[in-house]
Amino acid sequence: MIAIEKLILHVCEADRNVWIQSEEEMVLEEQWLPRLEAKMTKAFTSNQKKTGHFHEDSQVKAIIQAYGTQTISFAKMSQQIAEHIFAMKRKYGQYESSTLLFGEVLLEEVRYLVCLDNAHQEALSHMVHEEEGKVRLDLHVSSHHLSPSLIKKDAAFMVCLSDLSVSSVEGKCEIEGEKRYFYNDIVLHAQAKPSYRDALVSMEQACDEVVKDYALESVKVKPKLKQAIKEALEAKEELHPAQIAQEVFSDQPLAAQHFAQQLKDQGISEAIPVEHHKPSKAERVSKLRTDKGIELIIPLDYMDSTEYVEFQNEENGSISIRLKNINRIFNR
């Protein structure tokens, strides 16, 4: 769990060109501190987290280096980075209002600078009015709500203060006509490796491409990909693209080579860490849908076993699916 040592916030409302900055650090209070610590922890363990390094001409890197040499204070550092974020949001049309929370935190005895871009979201509450001895409750909509989880519009970046390695969590947004990462590409000006989630998406796309190009059976190949990923997650081993290719296309060496090259072209050639991830429900089963609208959900462990599930190609070109060794059927 993260331990927050310093904290400061600034309000960024780029749509109204409103920028409110703090000059002093916040007083850490027990009533909301656990919620914020939980949210920062999830940024470090998110499957969207990308890791990398600053480019030499990064403005944010220079600001953090000045803080490291005690040239500027923590508050001043946060102000300068927040001003840069505000300017880039205005320049590139990112007008969602948010609260920028900067924290100096300790995680596993390593000190980090964390910036949470907490998107404003509406939360329904109430206000109490008392007039002439009568109480009236009115609805009140608040837009400054702190969720303990990272929501879709939230973003975060973390910088290790000892070696200035950088990581970020965010979704892509529209910038000058293309989908880009606002924080990693624009604000931080950093070079990052694909996140675990990016790698999974790329693997699925590469698998679909290879299945199509080599006229393979998707219903047999894609579960092999899921199974290889599931086993690596359960063993807490890194995902190695070349090894995954060999496992999925063990009897098709050219297809395996094509799959690995597809991933390499998308920047995925090195091992992908999986230490914070475990198989989700979708990664433990294979969901099949026929052209007649029939849907099947089959555990991956049964997909490659003819003892329970059997796929058969018929002479007329259709596919038959046989479920075997069933004792009971439940209507759900």
C-alpha positions as CSV (number, residue, x, y, z in Angstrom):
1,M,0.0,0.0,0.0
2,I,1.2,3.5,-0.8
3,A,2.1,5.9,2.0
4,I,1.5,9.6,1.0
5,E,4.1,11.9,2.5
6,K,3.2,15.2,0.7
7,L,0.1,16.3,-1.2
8,I,-1.1,19.3,-3.0
9,L,-4.0,20.0,-5.5
10,H,-4.8,22.4,-8.3
11,V,-8.1,22.9,-10.1
12,C,-8.0,22.8,-13.9
13,E,-11.1,23.9,-15.8
14,A,-9.7,24.4,-19.3
15,D,-13.1,24.8,-20.9
16,R,-13.6,28.0,-18.9
17,N,-9.9,29.0,-19.0
18,V,-10.0,28.8,-15.2
19,W,-6.8,27.8,-13.4
20,I,-6.8,27.7,-9.6
21,Q,-3.5,26.7,-7.9
22,S,-2.5,26.0,-4.4
23,E,0.6,27.6,-2.8
24,E,0.8,25.3,0.1
25,E,0.6,21.5,0.7
26,M,-2.6,20.0,2.0
27,V,-3.0,18.7,5.6
28,L,-3.3,14.9,5.4
29,E,-6.6,13.9,7.0
30,E,-7.8,10.4,7.9
31,Q,-11.3,10.9,6.5
32,W,-10.2,10.9,2.9
33,L,-6.6,9.7,2.9
34,P,-7.4,5.9,2.6
35,R,-9.5,6.6,-0.4
36,L,-6.8,8.6,-2.2
37,E,-4.1,6.0,-1.2
38,A,-6.3,3.3,-2.7
39,K,-6.7,5.2,-6.0
40,M,-3.0,5.9,-6.3
41,T,-2.3,2.2,-5.6
42,K,-4.6,1.2,-8.5
43,A,-2.7,3.5,-10.8
44,F,0.5,1.5,-10.1
45,T,-1.2,-1.9,-10.6
46,S,-3.5,-1.0,-13.6
47,N,-3.3,-3.1,-16.7
48,Q,-3.2,0.1,-18.7
49,K,0.1,1.2,-17.1
50,K,2.9,2.0,-19.6
51,T,6.5,2.2,-18.4
52,G,9.3,4.1,-20.1
53,H,11.6,7.1,-19.9
54,F,11.6,10.8,-20.6
55,H,13.1,12.3,-23.8
56,E,16.0,14.5,-23.0
57,D,14.1,17.7,-23.9
58,S,11.1,16.9,-21.6
59,Q,10.0,20.0,-19.8
60,V,8.5,17.9,-17.0
61,K,11.8,16.1,-16.5
62,A,13.7,19.4,-16.1
63,I,11.2,20.6,-13.5
64,I,11.5,17.3,-11.5
65,Q,15.3,17.5,-11.7
66,A,15.2,21.0,-10.2
67,Y,13.1,19.6,-7.3
68,G,15.6,16.8,-6.9
69,T,18.4,19.3,-6.4
70,Q,16.3,21.3,-4.0
71,T,16.3,24.3,-6.4
72,I,12.5,24.5,-6.1
73,S,10.0,23.3,-3.4
74,F,7.5,20.5,-3.8
75,A,4.7,23.1,-4.1
76,K,6.6,25.1,-6.8
77,M,7.4,21.9,-8.7
78,S,3.7,20.9,-8.7
79,Q,2.6,24.4,-9.8
80,Q,5.1,24.4,-12.8
81,I,4.0,21.0,-14.0
82,A,0.3,21.8,-13.5
83,E,0.7,25.0,-15.4
84,H,2.3,23.0,-18.2
85,I,-0.6,20.5,-18.2
86,F,-3.2,23.4,-18.3
87,A,-1.4,25.0,-21.2
88,M,-1.3,21.7,-23.2
89,K,-4.9,21.0,-22.4
90,R,-5.8,24.4,-23.8
91,K,-3.5,24.0,-26.8
92,Y,-4.8,20.5,-27.8
93,G,-8.5,21.0,-27.0
94,Q,-8.7,18.7,-23.9
95,Y,-11.4,20.6,-22.1
96,E,-12.6,18.1,-19.4
97,S,-12.5,19.8,-16.0
98,S,-10.5,18.0,-13.3
99,T,-8.5,18.3,-10.1
100,L,-4.8,17.7,-10.4
101,L,-3.5,16.0,-7.3
102,F,0.3,15.8,-6.8
103,G,1.7,13.5,-4.2
104,E,5.1,12.4,-3.0
105,V,4.6,8.8,-2.0
106,L,6.5,5.9,-0.7
107,L,5.8,2.5,-2.3
108,E,7.9,-0.6,-1.3
109,E,10.7,1.8,0.0
110,V,10.9,3.7,-3.3
111,R,9.9,7.3,-3.5
112,Y,7.7,8.5,-6.4
113,L,6.0,11.7,-7.6
114,V,2.4,10.8,-8.5
115,C,0.1,13.1,-10.4
116,L,-3.6,12.1,-10.5
117,D,-5.8,13.9,-13.0
118,N,-9.1,13.3,-11.2
119,A,-11.9,13.9,-13.7
120,H,-14.8,15.9,-12.3
121,Q,-18.0,13.7,-12.3
122,E,-21.4,14.6,-11.1
123,A,-22.6,13.0,-7.8
124,L,-26.1,13.4,-6.4
125,S,-26.3,14.7,-2.8
126,H,-28.7,16.8,-0.8
127,M,-28.8,20.1,1.1
128,V,-30.8,20.8,4.2
129,H,-32.8,24.1,4.6
130,E,-34.7,25.1,7.6
131,E,-37.3,27.9,7.3
132,E,-39.9,28.9,9.8
133,G,-39.3,25.8,11.8
134,K,-39.7,23.4,8.9
135,V,-37.0,21.3,7.3
136,R,-36.7,21.0,3.5
137,L,-34.3,18.7,1.6
138,D,-33.2,19.8,-1.8
139,L,-31.2,17.8,-4.3
140,H,-27.6,19.0,-4.9
141,V,-25.3,18.0,-7.8
142,S,-21.6,18.0,-6.9
143,S,-19.0,17.8,-9.6
144,H,-16.0,17.3,-7.3
145,H,-16.2,13.7,-6.4
146,L,-13.2,11.5,-5.5
147,S,-13.7,7.9,-6.5
148,P,-11.4,5.3,-4.8
149,S,-11.0,3.7,-8.3
150,L,-9.7,5.0,-11.6
151,I,-12.7,5.9,-13.7
152,K,-12.6,6.1,-17.6
153,K,-11.7,9.8,-17.8
154,D,-9.1,9.7,-15.0
155,A,-5.4,9.7,-15.8
156,A,-2.2,9.4,-13.8
157,F,1.5,9.4,-14.1
158,M,4.2,8.3,-11.7
159,V,7.9,9.2,-11.7
160,C,10.5,7.4,-9.7
161,L,12.5,10.1,-8.0
162,S,15.7,8.1,-7.9
163,D,16.1,7.2,-11.6
164,L,13.4,9.4,-13.2
165,S,11.8,6.3,-14.9
166,V,8.2,7.2,-15.7
167,S,4.9,5.4,-16.1
168,S,1.4,6.5,-17.0
169,V,-2.2,5.3,-17.0
170,E,-4.6,6.8,-19.4
171,G,-6.8,6.2,-22.4
172,K,-6.1,7.6,-25.9
173,C,-7.8,10.8,-27.0
174,E,-8.2,12.7,-30.2
175,I,-5.3,15.0,-30.8
176,E,-4.8,16.8,-34.1
177,G,-6.8,14.2,-36.0
178,E,-5.2,11.0,-34.5
179,K,-5.6,8.9,-31.3
180,R,-2.7,9.7,-29.0
181,Y,-1.8,9.5,-25.3
182,F,-2.1,13.1,-23.9
183,Y,0.1,12.6,-20.9
184,N,2.7,10.3,-22.2
185,D,3.1,11.9,-25.7
186,I,2.3,15.5,-25.0
187,V,2.8,16.5,-21.3
188,L,5.6,14.2,-20.3
189,H,7.2,13.8,-23.7
190,A,8.2,10.3,-22.9
191,Q,9.0,7.0,-24.7
192,A,6.9,4.2,-23.3
193,K,6.5,0.5,-23.8
194,P,3.0,-0.8,-24.6
195,S,0.9,-1.6,-21.5
196,Y,-0.4,-5.1,-20.6
197,R,-3.8,-4.2,-22.0
198,D,-2.2,-2.8,-25.2
199,A,-0.3,-6.0,-25.7
200,L,-3.5,-8.2,-25.3
201,V,-5.3,-6.1,-27.9
202,S,-2.4,-6.3,-30.3
203,M,-2.1,-10.1,-29.8
204,E,-5.8,-10.6,-30.5
205,Q,-5.6,-8.4,-33.7
206,A,-2.4,-10.3,-34.8
207,C,-4.1,-13.6,-34.2
208,D,-7.1,-12.6,-36.3
209,E,-4.8,-11.5,-39.1
210,V,-2.8,-14.7,-39.1
211,V,-6.0,-16.9,-38.9
212,K,-7.3,-15.1,-42.0
213,D,-4.1,-15.1,-44.0
214,Y,-3.4,-18.8,-43.4
215,A,-7.0,-20.0,-43.6
216,L,-6.9,-21.4,-40.0
217,E,-9.9,-22.2,-37.8
218,S,-10.4,-19.3,-35.4
219,V,-12.5,-21.5,-33.1
220,K,-9.4,-23.6,-32.4
221,V,-6.7,-21.0,-32.6
222,K,-8.0,-18.2,-30.5
223,P,-8.6,-20.4,-27.4
224,K,-5.0,-21.4,-27.6
225,L,-4.0,-17.8,-27.4
226,K,-6.2,-17.2,-24.3
227,Q,-4.9,-20.4,-22.7
228,A,-1.2,-19.4,-23.2
229,I,-1.9,-16.0,-21.6
230,K,-3.9,-17.5,-18.8
231,E,-1.2,-20.0,-17.9
232,A,1.5,-17.2,-17.9
233,L,-0.7,-15.1,-15.6
234,E,-1.4,-17.9,-13.2
235,A,2.4,-18.7,-13.1
236,K,3.2,-15.0,-12.7
237,E,5.6,-15.3,-15.6
238,E,6.3,-12.6,-18.2
239,L,4.5,-12.8,-21.6
240,H,7.1,-13.5,-24.2
241,P,5.7,-12.8,-27.7
242,A,8.0,-15.4,-29.4
243,Q,7.0,-18.1,-26.9
244,I,3.3,-17.2,-27.2
245,A,3.6,-17.5,-31.0
246,Q,5.2,-21.0,-30.8
247,E,2.5,-22.2,-28.3
248,V,-0.4,-20.9,-30.4
249,F,0.9,-21.9,-33.8
250,S,2.9,-25.0,-32.8
251,D,2.1,-26.8,-36.0
252,Q,2.3,-23.8,-38.3
253,P,5.9,-22.3,-38.1
254,L,5.2,-19.7,-40.8
255,A,2.1,-18.6,-39.1
256,A,4.0,-18.3,-35.8
257,Q,6.7,-16.2,-37.5
258,H,4.0,-14.0,-39.0
259,F,2.3,-13.6,-35.7
260,A,5.6,-12.6,-33.9
261,Q,6.4,-10.1,-36.7
262,Q,2.9,-8.5,-36.5
263,L,3.5,-7.9,-32.8
264,K,7.1,-6.6,-33.5
265,D,5.7,-4.1,-36.0
266,Q,3.4,-2.8,-33.2
267,G,6.3,-2.3,-30.8
268,I,5.7,-5.5,-28.9
269,S,8.9,-7.6,-29.0
270,E,10.1,-7.6,-25.4
271,A,8.7,-9.5,-22.4
272,I,5.5,-8.1,-20.9
273,P,5.4,-8.0,-17.1
274,V,2.3,-9.6,-15.5
275,E,3.1,-9.3,-11.8
276,H,0.0,-7.2,-11.0
277,H,-2.4,-9.1,-13.2
278,K,-4.6,-12.2,-12.9
279,P,-6.9,-13.8,-15.5
280,S,-10.2,-12.0,-15.7
281,K,-13.4,-13.9,-16.2
282,A,-13.2,-13.2,-19.9
283,E,-9.7,-14.6,-20.1
284,R,-10.7,-17.9,-18.4
285,V,-13.4,-18.8,-20.8
286,S,-14.0,-18.8,-24.6
287,K,-17.2,-17.2,-25.8
288,L,-18.5,-18.6,-29.1
289,R,-21.3,-17.2,-31.2
290,T,-22.6,-19.1,-34.3
291,D,-24.1,-17.5,-37.4
292,K,-27.5,-18.7,-36.2
293,G,-27.1,-16.6,-33.0
294,I,-26.4,-19.5,-30.6
295,E,-23.9,-18.5,-27.9
296,L,-21.6,-20.8,-25.9
297,I,-19.3,-20.0,-23.0
298,I,-16.8,-22.8,-22.5
299,P,-14.0,-22.9,-19.9
300,L,-10.6,-22.7,-21.6
301,D,-9.4,-25.9,-19.8
302,Y,-12.1,-27.8,-21.8
303,M,-11.6,-26.3,-25.2
304,D,-8.6,-28.4,-26.1
305,S,-10.0,-31.6,-24.7
306,T,-12.1,-33.9,-26.9
307,E,-13.3,-35.5,-23.7
308,Y,-15.7,-32.6,-23.1
309,V,-15.9,-30.5,-26.3
310,E,-15.5,-31.7,-29.9
311,F,-15.5,-29.6,-33.1
312,Q,-16.1,-31.5,-36.3
313,N,-15.9,-30.2,-39.9
314,E,-18.8,-31.6,-41.9
315,E,-18.8,-32.5,-45.6
316,N,-21.1,-29.6,-46.4
317,G,-18.6,-27.1,-45.0
318,S,-20.5,-26.5,-41.7
319,I,-19.1,-27.1,-38.2
320,S,-20.7,-29.3,-35.6
321,I,-20.0,-28.8,-31.9
322,R,-20.5,-31.7,-29.6
323,L,-20.6,-31.3,-25.8
324,K,-19.7,-34.6,-24.0
325,N,-19.8,-36.2,-20.5
326,I,-22.6,-33.9,-19.2
327,N,-24.4,-35.1,-16.1
328,R,-26.8,-32.2,-15.7
329,I,-28.0,-29.1,-17.5
330,F,-29.2,-26.0,-15.7
331,N,-31.5,-23.4,-17.1
332,R,-30.0,-20.0,-16.2
